[in-house]
Amino acid sequence: MANERLRATLLQRGLTLEQLAEQVEVDAKTVERWIGGRVPYRRSRYAVAMALGVEETYLWPQALSDAQLADAAESEILTVYPHRWTVPRDIWGRLFGEAEEDIGILVYSGFFLADDPGMLAMFRQKAAAGVRVRILIGDPDSAEVLERSQAEGIDDALVGKIRNVISLFKPLRAQDGVEIRLHSTPLYNSMYWADDELLVNTHVYGAVASLAPVMHLRRIAGGDLVTTYLDSFEKVWADAKPLD
């Protein structure tokens, strides 16, 4: 069966068979066989994925065994913090400060970031340097936000906190390269990501987010743990509405 994902990705990247072959140091006929359905050795799969900027498992989903996928996913986990408040401050600064292409934030309020002038200045600087900064915050008028607020035992305080965050984000909203949208999805996890690195703040029923655990992840070839979370981010982004 032909590998339509590989063919389509080549077209999207504007690359010819010959150009890809040159980048991964194989013959163009070899690339043609891959498109025809032949599965390359792992070294070549990795080289192609890196050259095209996609996951190896996207181009060849059946190539890795379950054990290999599990090992790769485990290798993507750098650290697990018992609570968000235990994540060292310099981790947040390094995560966003080293971003070269993308910064993404998915929260209901994210007040601890919005209330940090240094962090807001960093986001503006990164956007001015060409990094795409996307921020998803909860729609304060949504039933989902109110339900979460009540589940945390703080009545409707989360609604007011989000409105405060919207006000604090005013300097960001005037910066080219920064996009802010409102979402009304049930928030299973908050996400903070930059390029291939990600902090996932899981949510625990009855506890505020700062008390819930955080996983520090970094994407590696063959792993799909980070990709699973980032795919979720994109789905929320697609359905969210721009902040007026």
C-alpha positions as CSV (number, residue, x, y, z in Angstrom):
1,M,0.0,0.0,0.0
2,A,1.3,3.4,-1.0
3,N,2.5,5.7,1.8
4,E,0.2,8.7,1.1
5,R,1.3,10.4,4.3
6,L,4.9,10.6,3.0
7,R,3.8,11.7,-0.4
8,A,1.5,14.4,1.0
9,T,4.2,15.7,3.5
10,L,6.7,16.0,0.6
11,L,4.1,18.1,-1.3
12,Q,3.4,20.2,1.7
13,R,7.1,20.9,2.3
14,G,7.6,21.7,-1.4
15,L,10.3,19.0,-1.7
16,T,11.0,16.6,-4.6
17,L,12.0,13.0,-4.3
18,E,15.5,14.0,-5.3
19,Q,15.8,16.8,-2.7
20,L,14.7,14.5,0.1
21,A,17.0,11.8,-1.1
22,E,19.9,14.2,-1.0
23,Q,19.0,15.3,2.6
24,V,18.9,11.8,4.0
25,E,21.8,10.5,1.8
26,V,20.0,7.8,-0.2
27,D,19.1,7.3,-3.9
28,A,16.0,8.9,-5.3
29,K,14.8,5.5,-6.3
30,T,14.9,4.5,-2.6
31,V,12.6,7.4,-1.7
32,E,10.3,6.3,-4.5
33,R,10.1,2.8,-3.0
34,W,9.3,4.3,0.4
35,I,6.4,6.2,-1.2
36,G,5.3,2.9,-2.9
37,G,4.9,1.3,0.5
38,R,8.3,-0.1,1.5
39,V,9.3,0.6,5.1
40,P,12.8,1.9,5.5
41,Y,15.3,0.9,8.3
42,R,14.9,2.8,11.5
43,R,17.9,5.0,10.8
44,S,16.4,6.2,7.6
45,R,12.9,6.6,9.1
46,Y,14.4,8.9,11.7
47,A,16.4,10.9,9.1
48,V,13.3,11.4,7.0
49,A,11.1,12.4,9.9
50,M,13.8,15.0,11.0
51,A,14.1,16.3,7.4
52,L,10.3,16.7,7.1
53,G,9.7,18.0,10.6
54,V,7.1,15.3,11.5
55,E,6.9,12.3,13.8
56,E,8.4,9.0,12.6
57,T,5.2,7.3,13.8
58,Y,3.1,9.6,11.7
59,L,4.8,8.5,8.5
60,W,5.2,4.8,9.5
61,P,2.6,4.1,12.3
62,Q,3.1,0.4,12.2
63,A,6.9,0.4,12.1
64,L,7.6,0.5,15.8
65,S,6.6,-2.4,18.1
66,D,4.4,-1.8,21.2
67,A,7.5,-2.2,23.4
68,Q,9.5,0.4,21.3
69,L,6.6,2.9,21.5
70,A,6.4,2.3,25.3
71,D,10.1,2.8,25.8
72,A,10.1,6.0,23.7
73,A,7.1,7.4,25.6
74,E,8.8,6.7,28.9
75,S,12.0,8.4,27.6
76,E,10.0,11.6,26.9
77,I,9.2,12.0,30.6
78,L,12.0,14.2,32.2
79,T,10.5,14.8,35.6
80,V,7.3,14.5,37.5
81,Y,6.6,17.2,40.2
82,P,4.1,16.4,42.9
83,H,2.5,19.9,42.8
84,R,2.7,22.8,40.3
85,W,4.0,25.0,43.0
86,T,7.1,22.8,43.4
87,V,8.2,23.4,39.7
88,P,11.3,25.6,40.1
89,R,10.8,29.1,38.7
90,D,13.8,28.8,36.4
91,I,12.1,25.9,34.7
92,W,9.3,28.1,33.5
93,G,11.8,30.8,32.4
94,R,13.9,28.4,30.5
95,L,10.9,26.6,28.9
96,F,9.6,29.8,27.3
97,G,13.0,31.6,27.0
98,E,14.5,29.0,24.7
99,A,11.5,28.9,22.4
100,E,12.5,29.5,18.7
101,E,9.2,28.6,16.9
102,D,6.2,28.1,19.1
103,I,4.8,28.9,22.5
104,G,1.4,27.5,23.5
105,I,-0.5,27.8,26.8
106,L,-3.8,26.0,27.6
107,V,-5.4,27.0,30.9
108,Y,-8.6,28.2,32.5
109,S,-6.9,31.3,34.0
110,G,-3.1,30.9,34.2
111,F,-3.1,33.7,36.7
112,F,0.4,33.0,38.0
113,L,1.8,33.7,34.6
114,A,-0.5,36.7,33.8
115,D,0.5,38.3,37.1
116,D,4.2,38.1,36.3
117,P,5.4,41.2,34.4
118,G,8.7,39.5,33.5
119,M,6.9,36.6,31.9
120,L,4.6,38.9,30.0
121,A,7.6,40.8,28.8
122,M,9.2,37.6,27.6
123,F,6.2,36.6,25.6
124,R,6.2,40.0,23.9
125,Q,9.9,39.7,23.1
126,K,9.5,36.2,21.8
127,A,6.6,37.3,19.6
128,A,8.6,40.3,18.3
129,A,11.4,37.8,17.4
130,G,9.1,35.7,15.3
131,V,7.9,33.1,17.7
132,R,4.2,32.2,17.4
133,V,2.6,32.7,20.8
134,R,-0.8,31.2,21.3
135,I,-2.7,31.4,24.6
136,L,-6.0,29.6,25.4
137,I,-7.9,30.7,28.4
138,G,-11.3,29.6,29.7
139,D,-14.4,31.5,28.6
140,P,-15.6,33.1,31.8
141,D,-19.2,32.9,30.6
142,S,-19.0,29.1,30.0
143,A,-20.7,26.5,32.1
144,E,-17.4,24.5,32.1
145,V,-15.5,27.2,33.9
146,L,-18.2,27.6,36.5
147,E,-18.4,23.9,37.1
148,R,-14.6,23.7,37.5
149,S,-14.7,26.6,39.9
150,Q,-17.3,24.9,42.1
151,A,-15.4,21.6,41.9
152,E,-12.4,23.4,43.4
153,G,-14.6,24.6,46.3
154,I,-14.2,28.3,45.4
155,D,-17.7,29.0,44.3
156,D,-17.4,31.3,41.2
157,A,-14.0,32.8,42.1
158,L,-12.4,31.3,39.0
159,V,-14.7,33.4,36.7
160,G,-13.5,36.6,38.4
161,K,-9.9,35.4,38.1
162,I,-10.2,34.8,34.4
163,R,-11.6,38.3,33.9
164,N,-8.6,39.7,35.8
165,V,-6.3,37.7,33.5
166,I,-7.9,39.1,30.4
167,S,-7.2,42.6,31.8
168,L,-3.6,41.7,32.7
169,F,-3.1,40.4,29.1
170,K,-3.9,43.8,27.5
171,P,-0.2,44.5,26.8
172,L,0.1,41.1,25.0
173,R,-3.0,41.6,22.9
174,A,-1.4,44.6,21.2
175,Q,1.7,42.6,20.2
176,D,1.9,41.2,16.7
177,G,2.5,37.4,16.9
178,V,0.5,36.9,20.0
179,E,-2.9,35.2,19.6
180,I,-5.4,34.8,22.5
181,R,-8.5,32.7,22.3
182,L,-11.3,31.7,24.7
183,H,-12.3,28.0,25.0
184,S,-15.1,26.2,26.8
185,T,-13.8,22.7,26.9
186,P,-13.6,20.5,30.0
187,L,-10.0,21.1,31.1
188,Y,-8.4,17.8,32.0
189,N,-4.9,19.2,31.9
190,S,-3.3,22.6,31.6
191,M,-0.5,22.7,29.1
192,Y,2.6,25.0,28.8
193,W,4.8,24.2,25.8
194,A,7.6,25.6,23.7
195,D,8.8,23.8,20.6
196,D,9.4,20.2,21.7
197,E,9.2,20.7,25.4
198,L,6.0,20.6,27.5
199,L,4.8,21.0,31.1
200,V,1.5,19.2,31.7
201,N,-0.4,20.2,34.9
202,T,-2.9,17.4,35.5
203,H,-6.1,18.3,37.2
204,V,-7.4,16.6,40.3
205,Y,-11.1,16.8,41.3
206,G,-11.6,19.0,44.4
207,A,-8.1,20.5,44.3
208,V,-6.8,23.7,42.8
209,A,-4.3,23.4,39.9
210,S,-1.3,24.5,41.9
211,L,-1.7,21.4,44.1
212,A,-2.0,19.0,41.2
213,P,1.0,17.2,39.7
214,V,3.1,18.4,36.7
215,M,4.9,16.2,34.1
216,H,7.9,17.7,32.4
217,L,8.1,16.2,28.9
218,R,10.4,16.5,25.9
219,R,9.6,15.1,22.5
220,I,12.0,12.5,21.1
221,A,11.9,10.5,17.8
222,G,9.6,7.6,18.0
223,G,7.7,8.8,21.0
224,D,4.1,10.0,20.8
225,L,3.4,11.1,24.4
226,V,4.1,14.8,23.7
227,T,2.4,14.6,20.3
228,T,-0.8,13.2,22.0
229,Y,-1.0,16.3,24.2
230,L,-0.1,18.8,21.4
231,D,-2.7,17.3,19.2
232,S,-5.2,17.9,21.9
233,F,-4.0,21.5,22.2
234,E,-4.7,22.0,18.4
235,K,-8.2,20.6,18.7
236,V,-9.0,23.1,21.5
237,W,-7.4,25.9,19.5
238,A,-9.5,25.1,16.4
239,D,-12.8,25.3,18.3
240,A,-11.9,28.4,20.5
241,K,-13.0,31.9,19.7
242,P,-10.6,34.9,19.4
243,L,-10.6,37.2,22.4
244,D,-12.2,40.5,21.3
